[in-house]
Amino acid sequence: IAELLRRNEVGVAAELPDVLRARLEHGCLTISSGERPSGLRTRELGVPGTTVFKETGLTIEAEVVSAGDVPHPVEDLGEDAAAFDLERLESPLFVRGRRPGDRFRPFGMDGTKSVKQLLIDSKIAVSFRDDVPIVMDRAGILWIPGFRRSDRAVIGAATKRALLLRARTREDEAAAG
Protein backbone atom coordinates (compact mmCIF):
# COMPACT_ATOMS: atom_id res chain seq x y z
CA ILE A 1 0.00 0.00 0.00
CA ALA A 2 2.86 2.37 0.79
CA GLU A 3 4.23 1.78 -2.72
CA LEU A 4 0.84 2.75 -4.24
CA LEU A 5 0.84 5.99 -2.29
CA ARG A 6 4.45 6.77 -3.26
CA ARG A 7 3.74 6.20 -6.97
CA ASN A 8 0.67 8.46 -6.83
CA GLU A 9 -0.61 7.24 -10.22
CA VAL A 10 -4.31 7.23 -11.03
CA GLY A 11 -5.79 3.75 -11.24
CA VAL A 12 -2.78 1.85 -9.93
CA ALA A 13 -3.77 -1.28 -7.99
CA ALA A 14 -2.19 -4.03 -5.91
CA GLU A 15 -3.38 -7.47 -4.87
CA LEU A 16 -3.26 -7.97 -1.09
CA PRO A 17 -3.52 -11.12 1.07
CA ASP A 18 -6.93 -12.76 1.64
CA VAL A 19 -8.37 -11.71 -1.74
CA LEU A 20 -8.11 -8.02 -0.88
CA ARG A 21 -7.32 -5.38 -3.49
CA ALA A 22 -6.02 -1.83 -2.98
CA ARG A 23 -6.54 0.84 -5.65
CA LEU A 24 -5.48 4.48 -5.77
CA GLU A 25 -7.87 6.71 -7.73
CA HIS A 26 -7.64 10.49 -7.79
CA GLY A 27 -6.16 10.71 -4.30
CA CYS A 28 -8.58 8.16 -2.82
CA LEU A 29 -7.29 4.80 -1.58
CA THR A 30 -9.93 2.07 -1.76
CA ILE A 31 -9.53 -1.40 -0.30
CA SER A 32 -12.04 -4.02 -1.36
CA SER A 33 -12.58 -7.74 -1.16
CA GLY A 34 -14.14 -10.05 -3.70
CA GLU A 35 -16.13 -9.00 -6.70
CA ARG A 36 -18.04 -5.76 -6.49
CA PRO A 37 -21.71 -5.90 -7.46
CA SER A 38 -22.48 -4.07 -10.68
CA GLY A 39 -23.82 -0.50 -10.35
CA LEU A 40 -27.33 0.83 -10.16
CA ARG A 41 -30.11 -1.35 -11.41
CA THR A 42 -32.73 0.33 -13.59
CA ARG A 43 -35.65 1.80 -11.65
CA GLU A 44 -38.64 3.80 -12.79
CA LEU A 45 -38.75 7.30 -11.35
CA GLY A 46 -42.06 8.15 -9.68
CA VAL A 47 -43.44 11.40 -11.13
CA PRO A 48 -44.44 13.02 -8.88
CA GLY A 49 -42.80 11.17 -6.03
CA THR A 50 -39.65 10.18 -4.19
CA THR A 51 -37.44 7.33 -5.32
CA VAL A 52 -34.85 5.93 -2.90
CA PHE A 53 -31.82 3.97 -4.04
CA LYS A 54 -30.75 2.16 -0.87
CA GLU A 55 -27.71 0.59 -2.53
CA THR A 56 -26.12 4.01 -3.09
CA GLY A 57 -27.84 6.20 -0.49
CA LEU A 58 -29.37 8.41 -3.18
CA THR A 59 -32.86 9.90 -3.12
CA ILE A 60 -34.43 11.63 -6.13
CA GLU A 61 -37.52 13.77 -5.61
CA ALA A 62 -39.73 14.55 -8.60
CA GLU A 63 -42.21 17.41 -8.36
CA VAL A 64 -44.55 18.82 -11.01
CA VAL A 65 -44.66 22.62 -10.70
CA SER A 66 -45.82 25.64 -12.64
CA ALA A 67 -43.09 26.91 -14.97
CA GLY A 68 -43.19 30.20 -13.05
CA ASP A 69 -42.12 28.38 -9.87
CA VAL A 70 -38.79 27.30 -11.37
CA PRO A 71 -35.84 29.54 -10.43
CA HIS A 72 -34.53 31.72 -13.26
CA PRO A 73 -32.01 31.23 -14.64
CA VAL A 74 -32.36 27.47 -14.26
CA GLU A 75 -28.59 27.23 -13.76
CA ASP A 76 -29.29 28.65 -10.27
CA LEU A 77 -30.70 25.24 -9.33
CA GLY A 78 -27.14 23.90 -9.06
CA GLU A 79 -25.88 20.46 -10.00
CA ASP A 80 -28.12 18.61 -7.54
CA ALA A 81 -31.36 19.77 -9.16
CA ALA A 82 -32.72 20.11 -12.67
CA ALA A 83 -35.97 21.32 -14.24
CA PHE A 84 -37.53 20.18 -17.50
CA ASP A 85 -40.50 21.14 -19.68
CA LEU A 86 -42.91 18.39 -18.62
CA GLU A 87 -44.76 18.32 -21.96
CA ARG A 88 -41.52 17.67 -23.89
CA LEU A 89 -40.51 14.59 -21.88
CA GLU A 90 -41.16 11.09 -23.20
CA SER A 91 -42.48 9.17 -20.20
CA PRO A 92 -41.77 7.05 -18.31
CA LEU A 93 -38.66 8.41 -16.63
CA PHE A 94 -36.19 6.00 -15.11
CA VAL A 95 -32.79 5.97 -13.46
CA ARG A 96 -29.98 3.58 -14.27
CA GLY A 97 -26.22 3.28 -14.11
CA ARG A 98 -23.95 4.01 -17.04
CA ARG A 99 -23.61 1.71 -20.02
CA PRO A 100 -20.88 1.43 -22.64
CA GLY A 101 -21.42 4.00 -25.38
CA ASP A 102 -23.72 6.31 -23.37
CA ARG A 103 -23.68 9.81 -24.90
CA PHE A 104 -25.68 12.98 -24.33
CA ARG A 105 -25.76 16.61 -25.40
CA PRO A 106 -24.90 18.67 -22.28
CA PHE A 107 -26.86 21.88 -21.77
CA GLY A 108 -24.87 24.86 -23.06
CA MET A 109 -22.41 22.78 -25.11
CA ASP A 110 -22.14 22.19 -28.82
CA GLY A 111 -22.09 18.54 -29.77
CA THR A 112 -22.32 15.44 -27.62
CA LYS A 113 -20.17 14.04 -24.86
CA SER A 114 -19.77 10.48 -23.64
CA VAL A 115 -20.77 9.78 -20.06
CA LYS A 116 -17.44 8.00 -19.65
CA GLN A 117 -15.53 11.16 -20.65
CA LEU A 118 -17.68 13.35 -18.37
CA LEU A 119 -16.80 11.13 -15.41
CA ILE A 120 -13.11 11.04 -16.35
CA ASP A 121 -13.04 14.84 -16.72
CA SER A 122 -14.78 15.13 -13.33
CA LYS A 123 -12.09 12.88 -11.79
CA ILE A 124 -14.58 10.27 -10.58
CA ALA A 125 -12.74 7.13 -9.51
CA VAL A 126 -13.30 4.09 -11.73
CA SER A 127 -14.65 2.13 -8.76
CA PHE A 128 -17.45 4.70 -8.25
CA ARG A 129 -18.48 5.33 -11.88
CA ASP A 130 -21.01 2.49 -12.06
CA ASP A 131 -22.88 4.03 -9.10
CA VAL A 132 -23.43 7.40 -10.80
CA PRO A 133 -27.15 7.70 -11.54
CA ILE A 134 -28.39 8.66 -14.99
CA VAL A 135 -31.95 10.03 -15.30
CA MET A 136 -33.55 9.18 -18.64
CA ASP A 137 -36.77 9.19 -20.54
CA ARG A 138 -37.58 7.02 -23.58
CA ALA A 139 -35.63 9.42 -25.85
CA GLY A 140 -32.36 9.34 -23.89
CA ILE A 141 -30.31 10.92 -21.13
CA LEU A 142 -31.85 13.94 -19.37
CA TRP A 143 -29.65 14.52 -16.34
CA ILE A 144 -26.65 13.13 -14.51
CA PRO A 145 -27.25 14.33 -10.94
CA GLY A 146 -24.29 16.13 -9.47
CA PHE A 147 -22.78 16.73 -12.90
CA ARG A 148 -24.75 17.98 -15.92
CA ARG A 149 -28.21 18.11 -17.43
CA SER A 150 -28.84 17.59 -21.13
CA ASP A 151 -30.12 20.19 -23.56
CA ARG A 152 -33.43 18.30 -23.94
CA ALA A 153 -36.81 19.54 -22.68
CA VAL A 154 -35.41 22.95 -21.76
CA ILE A 155 -37.92 25.29 -20.10
CA GLY A 156 -38.93 28.09 -22.47
CA ALA A 157 -41.50 30.86 -22.84
CA ALA A 158 -44.20 28.37 -23.91
CA THR A 159 -43.61 26.01 -20.95
CA LYS A 160 -46.65 25.71 -18.68
CA ARG A 161 -45.67 22.84 -16.36
CA ALA A 162 -42.21 21.79 -15.32
CA LEU A 163 -40.73 18.71 -13.75
CA LEU A 164 -38.38 19.68 -10.94
CA LEU A 165 -35.93 16.96 -9.91
CA ARG A 166 -33.75 17.11 -6.79
CA ALA A 167 -31.08 14.60 -5.79
CA ARG A 168 -29.95 14.08 -2.20
CA THR A 169 -27.45 11.73 -0.65
CA ARG A 170 -27.32 10.26 2.85
CA GLU A 171 -24.63 12.83 3.62
CA ASP A 172 -26.89 15.71 2.51
CA GLU A 173 -29.68 14.45 4.76
CA ALA A 174 -27.33 13.99 7.75
CA ALA A 175 -25.97 17.55 7.34
CA ALA A 176 -29.49 18.99 7.12
CA GLY A 177 -30.92 17.10 10.06
C-alpha positions as CSV (number, residue, x, y, z in Angstrom):
1,I,0.0,0.0,0.0
2,A,2.9,2.4,0.8
3,E,4.2,1.8,-2.7
4,L,0.8,2.8,-4.2
5,L,0.8,6.0,-2.3
6,R,4.4,6.8,-3.3
7,R,3.7,6.2,-7.0
8,N,0.7,8.5,-6.8
9,E,-0.6,7.2,-10.2
10,V,-4.3,7.2,-11.0
11,G,-5.8,3.7,-11.2
12,V,-2.8,1.8,-9.9
13,A,-3.8,-1.3,-8.0
14,A,-2.2,-4.0,-5.9
15,E,-3.4,-7.5,-4.9
16,L,-3.3,-8.0,-1.1
17,P,-3.5,-11.1,1.1
18,D,-6.9,-12.8,1.6
19,V,-8.4,-11.7,-1.7
20,L,-8.1,-8.0,-0.9
21,R,-7.3,-5.4,-3.5
22,A,-6.0,-1.8,-3.0
23,R,-6.5,0.8,-5.6
24,L,-5.5,4.5,-5.8
25,E,-7.9,6.7,-7.7
26,H,-7.6,10.5,-7.8
27,G,-6.2,10.7,-4.3
28,C,-8.6,8.2,-2.8
29,L,-7.3,4.8,-1.6
30,T,-9.9,2.1,-1.8
31,I,-9.5,-1.4,-0.3
32,S,-12.0,-4.0,-1.4
33,S,-12.6,-7.7,-1.2
34,G,-14.1,-10.1,-3.7
35,E,-16.1,-9.0,-6.7
36,R,-18.0,-5.8,-6.5
37,P,-21.7,-5.9,-7.5
38,S,-22.5,-4.1,-10.7
39,G,-23.8,-0.5,-10.4
40,L,-27.3,0.8,-10.2
41,R,-30.1,-1.3,-11.4
42,T,-32.7,0.3,-13.6
43,R,-35.6,1.8,-11.7
44,E,-38.6,3.8,-12.8
45,L,-38.8,7.3,-11.4
46,G,-42.1,8.2,-9.7
47,V,-43.4,11.4,-11.1
48,P,-44.4,13.0,-8.9
49,G,-42.8,11.2,-6.0
50,T,-39.7,10.2,-4.2
51,T,-37.4,7.3,-5.3
52,V,-34.9,5.9,-2.9
53,F,-31.8,4.0,-4.0
54,K,-30.8,2.2,-0.9
55,E,-27.7,0.6,-2.5
56,T,-26.1,4.0,-3.1
57,G,-27.8,6.2,-0.5
58,L,-29.4,8.4,-3.2
59,T,-32.9,9.9,-3.1
60,I,-34.4,11.6,-6.1
61,E,-37.5,13.8,-5.6
62,A,-39.7,14.6,-8.6
63,E,-42.2,17.4,-8.4
64,V,-44.5,18.8,-11.0
65,V,-44.7,22.6,-10.7
66,S,-45.8,25.6,-12.6
67,A,-43.1,26.9,-15.0
68,G,-43.2,30.2,-13.0
69,D,-42.1,28.4,-9.9
70,V,-38.8,27.3,-11.4
71,P,-35.8,29.5,-10.4
72,H,-34.5,31.7,-13.3
73,P,-32.0,31.2,-14.6
74,V,-32.4,27.5,-14.3
75,E,-28.6,27.2,-13.8
76,D,-29.3,28.7,-10.3
77,L,-30.7,25.2,-9.3
78,G,-27.1,23.9,-9.1
79,E,-25.9,20.5,-10.0
80,D,-28.1,18.6,-7.5
81,A,-31.4,19.8,-9.2
82,A,-32.7,20.1,-12.7
83,A,-36.0,21.3,-14.2
84,F,-37.5,20.2,-17.5
85,D,-40.5,21.1,-19.7
86,L,-42.9,18.4,-18.6
87,E,-44.8,18.3,-22.0
88,R,-41.5,17.7,-23.9
89,L,-40.5,14.6,-21.9
90,E,-41.2,11.1,-23.2
91,S,-42.5,9.2,-20.2
92,P,-41.8,7.1,-18.3
93,L,-38.7,8.4,-16.6
94,F,-36.2,6.0,-15.1
95,V,-32.8,6.0,-13.5
96,R,-30.0,3.6,-14.3
97,G,-26.2,3.3,-14.1
98,R,-24.0,4.0,-17.0
99,R,-23.6,1.7,-20.0
100,P,-20.9,1.4,-22.6
101,G,-21.4,4.0,-25.4
102,D,-23.7,6.3,-23.4
103,R,-23.7,9.8,-24.9
104,F,-25.7,13.0,-24.3
105,R,-25.8,16.6,-25.4
106,P,-24.9,18.7,-22.3
107,F,-26.9,21.9,-21.8
108,G,-24.9,24.9,-23.1
109,M,-22.4,22.8,-25.1
110,D,-22.1,22.2,-28.8
111,G,-22.1,18.5,-29.8
112,T,-22.3,15.4,-27.6
113,K,-20.2,14.0,-24.9
114,S,-19.8,10.5,-23.6
115,V,-20.8,9.8,-20.1
116,K,-17.4,8.0,-19.7
117,Q,-15.5,11.2,-20.6
118,L,-17.7,13.3,-18.4
119,L,-16.8,11.1,-15.4
120,I,-13.1,11.0,-16.4
121,D,-13.0,14.8,-16.7
122,S,-14.8,15.1,-13.3
123,K,-12.1,12.9,-11.8
124,I,-14.6,10.3,-10.6
125,A,-12.7,7.1,-9.5
126,V,-13.3,4.1,-11.7
127,S,-14.7,2.1,-8.8
128,F,-17.5,4.7,-8.3
129,R,-18.5,5.3,-11.9
130,D,-21.0,2.5,-12.1
131,D,-22.9,4.0,-9.1
132,V,-23.4,7.4,-10.8
133,P,-27.2,7.7,-11.5
134,I,-28.4,8.7,-15.0
135,V,-31.9,10.0,-15.3
136,M,-33.5,9.2,-18.6
137,D,-36.8,9.2,-20.5
138,R,-37.6,7.0,-23.6
139,A,-35.6,9.4,-25.9
140,G,-32.4,9.3,-23.9
141,I,-30.3,10.9,-21.1
142,L,-31.9,13.9,-19.4
143,W,-29.6,14.5,-16.3
144,I,-26.7,13.1,-14.5
145,P,-27.3,14.3,-10.9
146,G,-24.3,16.1,-9.5
147,F,-22.8,16.7,-12.9
148,R,-24.8,18.0,-15.9
149,R,-28.2,18.1,-17.4
150,S,-28.8,17.6,-21.1
151,D,-30.1,20.2,-23.6
152,R,-33.4,18.3,-23.9
153,A,-36.8,19.5,-22.7
154,V,-35.4,22.9,-21.8
155,I,-37.9,25.3,-20.1
156,G,-38.9,28.1,-22.5
157,A,-41.5,30.9,-22.8
158,A,-44.2,28.4,-23.9
159,T,-43.6,26.0,-20.9
160,K,-46.7,25.7,-18.7
161,R,-45.7,22.8,-16.4
162,A,-42.2,21.8,-15.3
163,L,-40.7,18.7,-13.8
164,L,-38.4,19.7,-10.9
165,L,-35.9,17.0,-9.9
166,R,-33.7,17.1,-6.8
167,A,-31.1,14.6,-5.8
168,R,-29.9,14.1,-2.2
169,T,-27.4,11.7,-0.7
170,R,-27.3,10.3,2.9
171,E,-24.6,12.8,3.6
172,D,-26.9,15.7,2.5
173,E,-29.7,14.5,4.8
174,A,-27.3,14.0,7.7
175,A,-26.0,17.5,7.3
176,A,-29.5,19.0,7.1
177,G,-30.9,17.1,10.1
